[in-house]
Amino acid sequence: AVVSTQSGHYGRAGYRLPLSVTALHTHLWNFTIDYRPVYLPWKLLATVQSLGITSNLALDSATTSLRILLEELSLYLAPAASPGIVDEDYIKLVEVDLFELIVKIMFDANDSKSPQLDIETKTNLLQIKSCADSTAALRDFILYCLSEVERERGRDGKKETQKHSS
């Protein structure tokens, strides 16, 4: 039997293809992020065994979802001036065995301006190995990333100005 896809049934009686679907499935294995902020005296190294990102968006659906699955993450911290030898200069601050983040956005047909947001997180192991100095440095890193200081000042230290065209 030949099934026509022109009618939008896609092989199943009663099933119609959504108007527009965007599905993203990305998977990364064994990678490292070396982050050296301009305005902090520390550098951060993150090693990840596995990272999976999945999203789904359909125009005729009321729900959009994003799922991030992270396996075996380690965060290391070192003074910015150190040569950066992992075994000698870096201190392991955080270990995560498995972390999952699921974000769902649900739109109500009657109230399109106020979607419902459902955020779910799961982890089976989170270890923070820290003393007062490294905890303060980790706090400074988090606040630094949230403040967007590099975007505001630029990497050269000068305040960026918005250019407007008329």
N, C-alpha and C positions, 0 to 999 in steps of 0.2 A: 504494500500500500504506500502510495506517495502522499506526503503531507505538504500542503501548500503553506508557505510562510508569508505569502502576500496578504492573506486574511488576518495575520497576526496571531494565529493559534499556536505556532511553534511546536507542533507535534502532539499537543494534548488538547482534547476537546474541552472547551470552556476556558482555556488559559489564553490570556491576551498579554503581549509584551508591554511592559511599562513604557510610557512616553519617552523617558530618558533615564538611563541608569548609569551611574558611575560607581565602579567597584575597584578598589585599590588593594592589592595584596603585595606587600613587600617583606622580604626576609633578609636579614643580614647576619652573618656568622663571624665570630672571632675578630672583633675590631677594637680599636683603641681611640679615645678622644684625648688630645693633649690641649688643655685650655690654659692660656697664659694671659690673664687680664692685665690691661695697661696700668690701672690705678690701684692694684693690690700687690703686696709684697709676697704673694704666694702663687703657685701654679698647681693645677689640678689635673690628674690623670684618671680617666675612667676606662676600665676594661670590661668588655661585654662578650659573653659567649654566644648569645643568641638574642636577636630582636626581631619580632614580627609585628607588622602594622597592617590592620585590615580596616577598611572603611566601606560604607555602603550608603549610597544616596540615590533615591528614585523620586522623580518629580511628582508622580501621582501617589506617593506613599506619605503617610503622616509621620514617619519615623526615619531618622538618620542616625547612623551609628558609627563609632570609632572604637577599635579595640587595639590595645598595645600590650604585647606580651614580652617580658624581659626576663632572661634567664642568666644567672651567674654574673652579676654586676659587682665590681669592686671599685671603690673610689680611693685614690691616693692623693696625698698633699705633700708639697715640698716648698721650701723657700725659693723665691724667684731667682735668686742669685746662684743657687746650687747647679752643678753640672747636669743633674737630672738622671743619674743612674738609679734605676728603679729599686734595686735591692739595697742600696746604700743611703740614698737621699730622701726617698719617698716614705711616708708613713701611711699605712692602710687605715682608713677611717671607717669605711662602711663596706659591708658585705651583704648582698641580697641574693638569695638562692632563686626565688621565683616571684615575680611581681606582675600583676595583671591590672590594667586600667580599662574600664569599659565606660564610654560616654554615649548616652542616647539622648537625642533631642526629639521631642514629640510635639508636633504642631496640632493645635485644635482648630478645626475648620471655622468655628465661631469666633475665635480670638487669635488671629494670626500674629499679633504684636507681642504676645507673651507666651512663648513656647515653654514647655516643661523640660527641665534638665534633670537627667538621672545619671549620677556618677557612682560607679561601683569600683572598689579596689580590693584586691586580694593579694596576700603575700604569705608564704609559708615560713620564711626565715629572714629576719632583718637584724644584723648585728652592727652596733655602733661601738667602735673601740677608740676611745678618745680621752684625752686629758683636758684640762681647762683651756690651754692655749690652742689646741687643735679644734676644740669645740667652738671657740670664739672665731677661729679662722673659717670654719665651715659656715658659721652664722654669717660672717662677713661676705663669703662667696654667694650665699643665697640672697642676701640683701642687695649685693652688687648686681646680680642678674635681674632681680626684680626692679631695681631702680633704673635700668637701661642707661647707665652713666656713659658708656662708650657711644651709644647712639646720640645722646644729648651733647657730649663734648667732642665726639669724634675721636678716632684713635690717635690723632696728633695733639689732642688737648685743647683745640680751639672749639669754641661753641659753634655748632652748625646753624646756619640760617636758612630759612625756607625761602625758596625763590618762587615768586608768583608771576604768572604771565597774565597780561591784560588783554 
